[in-house]
């Protein structure tokens, strides 16, 4: 594959719009030779979450995507957000930039958030030597945003290697800061409207690979959630209600401004919020910015469901639909088809990457507000994390 097609790999992956087709193997295409995965997760995320710092954990995870994409000039590359971490797939020629961005994000997370970000760069060559692969599909959440779906077992293997201490990245000097332009977390938790916000992770049975039975399970779970309307989307179609978090404003200011300039940045962020609210109520535009269209796009562009070597969903469902989903998952677990975690909570969290509000391709990462994917994952790994005292 030549350099041009290598760079354009993800852009050329055919888009599918019906999420029920997420297990269709024809949607997935292997990464080109020479690519690598840039990965990160929070060390001790379970303890941080139990201490009520889940929004910090979420923002640290999204900061990896922001830092890496900004470092490579916001190119069109596959990535996935996992709650307390992220993975980005990139061509080999960008490895130096990715390593620098990961190290800078690690330093920022440590010095500004008091958390430890574990980082790694894993070559695709090593993944394929293990008989695994990284195959990528492209799902259109809206006409303006697509998200990558990962299959093949390679991303999960790379994450395990990272957690075992392999493929690490050299630390950056103290004071190093990544470019986190566009990273924001202004919205307050989004309350459930149908019943409960439920974060679900379903992965193949331990030691196994996705089977026809596992793919059927995923399709059935997705189909049940689709009965709820909009696939169980936790964000209302016109966007979140106008409830903004001052703690979120503070987090954003620490991400996008150096010490000494943060008060000015906070005031600027609050002015933006007030402007959006006023424009939305008036139905007016400001230099091409349409607040009502923007909030509708916030909903449409959100990644509330994904496939990353397994199904991950944060959905708004009533008791009847949730009972059917849980029964399916329990049956699959009993038959050795799948392992799963399922965590109920009252609201969802949104962390955003908005390079420019004038463009409609801003992306919004959804998780549960009381532990979300991390609590669900703990049920699979046996860490016994609960939602006690977890606050956004």
Secondary structure, 3 states (H helix, E strand, C coil): CCHHHHHCHHHHCCEECCHHHCCCHHHCEECCCCCEEEEEEEECHHHHHHCCCHHHHHHHHHHHHHHHHHHCCCCCCCEEECCCEEEEEECHHHHHHHHHHHHHHHHHHHHHHCCEEEEEEEEHHHHHHCCCECEEEEEECCCCCEEEEEECEHHHHHHHHHHCCCCCCCCCCCCCCCCCCCEECCECCEECCCCEEEEEEEEECCCCCCCHHHHHHHHHHHHHHHHCCHHHCCCCCCCCCCCECHHHHHHHHHHHCCCCCHHHHHHHHHHHHHHHHHHHHHCCEECCEEHHHHHHHHHHCECCEEEECCEEEEEEECHHHHHHHHHHHHHHHHCCCEEEEEEEECEEEEEEECCCCCCCCCEEEEEECCCHHHHHHHHHHCCCCCCCCCCC
